[in-house]
Amino acid sequence: MKKLLVVLCLVLFCGCGPLHISGEYDVTGSGGCTSADITYATPDGGTGQVTGVTLPWSYSFTATLDGSNNDSVFVNVIAQNDQSSGTVTTSIKKNGSVAFGPNYGTGAYAIATSTGSFTP
């Protein structure tokens, strides 16, 4: 019984190790928006950028949370329509479901942004 209590306390107070979250940035276009310039946050805290990308575009990643009290991973994708018309759309998925977005930018060189944080 004492061993069970010790194990339960360790799980409650120490956590169960790192938590891995599957993420995906999605950018699509419609009504003449066929390409975009995209800037996005990487899971290691950096920034990625691609220009003139044919749409649709996606970027899959794994975010690792270490179990600390203030643990979160910033997620962000910004897309600018490269065309003189149409709509650019951004969204962010967490474990396969849309968590942030969709957000839209309509018109010549419009911008759409989706932003959030992955938490346990």
Buried (B, 14 or more C-beta within 10 A) or exposed (E): EEEEEEEEEEEEEEBEEEBEBEBBBBBBBEEEBBBBBBBBBBBEEEEEEBEEBEBEBEBEBEBBBEEEEEBEBEBBBBBBBBBEEBBBBBBBBBEEEEBBBEBBBBBEBBBBBBBBBBEE
